[in-house]
Amino acid sequence: MILNKSHFTLKLAESEAELAAAQRLRYRVFVQELGARPAYGGAADHREIDAFDPYFDHLILKDTRICDDANNVIGAYRLMRSETAQTGPGFYGAGEYDLGAITRSGRPAVELGRSCVDAAYRNGIALHLLWQGVADYVLRNKIQLLFGVASFNGTDPKIYADGLSFLHHNHLAPKDLRVQARAGGSVPMALKPCEDIDRTVAVRQIPALIKSYIRLGGWVGEGAFIDWDFNTIDVCLVLDQANIPQKQRAQLAQGLAA
């Protein structure tokens, strides 16, 4: 799948060089900008790498105006289908969340992760284009459930009390899809009662990626998880493809056809 939008090209990585460019973007965003500790192996080359990378498909967004092929990936998302997880290492998110509600469903699922956009492109259409690529991937592979961890920066949940509480009280997943944060890093999301939440503050605190899931009809699992290595507070988002509102579904389809 290749989608050209003016000077952007959206595709799945097909070579080690394209994957390396995506990992360099991840390094710039997660390590240099957000303070994560590299998992292993890639720091010398300024690449953020982990043991799960070989099992994921890597959706990349390139700016074709950048002549340096080593650094022309300005958006990335990685995707692992349930059948790959079953025959490979399992899902990445299983280290933070009990994903039994998803795996027991028997429904075709995809785990999404490592979503990032270069800082210079965050006020444009980059994230929207990435979501169009995800939509194409979901349709082509007949995916029913989408899930993955998304993050608040830092490790102090109290800073995001309004945002976390708003998500818990208003967008908690139904019981049959409610994944649970694992002991050891789990922290409650309901830090405030519903009536004490400042909605304006909550909306400002919730990261754009999480807002994208919510607009598409997504839910959050039970509890957040502190990832000390990545310097983040993670929440697990779950989206039933059939639950996407018709308006958003039409917008994604229109974007793919354009």
C-alpha positions, 0 to 999 in steps of 0.5 A: 500500500502506497499513498501519495499526498503531495510530498508525502508517501505513506507505505509499509517499510519494505527494507532494512533501510526504511525500518532503520529510518523509522527507528531513527525517528523513534529515537529522536522522539522517544529518547531525545525528546521524551527521555526514554532509555533505549531498549538495546542495540541501537543507541550508537546509531541513534535508533530506538530498537526492541526485540519485537520489531522483527514481528511488526509491520512498520507503517512509515510516512516519508517526506519526499522533499528530504533527500537523506534516505536515512532520516526522511521518515517523519511519521511511524506506527508499528502493527502486529496481527494476532496470528503473528503474536500467537506464533511469535513472541506474543503482544508487546503490550502483554508486559503491561496489561493482561490482554486476556479479554482480547485474546479470548475473544478469538476475533482478528486483532492488531496491536498498534504501537510506537506511534510518533511524528516528527516535531516539525510535522505535528500541526499538519496532516501527518497523524491523519495520514498515519490513521488512513494507513492504519485504516487501510491495513485494518480493511485489507487484513479483515481486522476487527479489534485494534488495541495498543498502549498510548502514553502521557509523558512523565511518571507522576499520575497526579499531574494528569489527574483530570485527564486520566479520571475523565478517560476512566469515568467516560470511556472505560471499555466494556467488561468483555474487552476490558484489559487490566493493568498488571501489578508492579506498574499499575496505578489507578486512573480514577484519581478524581470523582466524576463531578470534580473533573475539570473538563477543560483541563482534562481535554488539554491533558489528554495526548492527541493520539489518545484523543484520536482513539476516543473520537473513533469510538475507542475505550481505555482498559482498567488502570494505567501502567508506569513505564519507567524505561520510557518515562511514560504513564501508559493507558491501553486503548481498545477499539472495535472496528464496528464501533467507529462512528459513521462520520469518522468511517466515511472520512477515513474512507474518503482519505484513502480514495483521494 
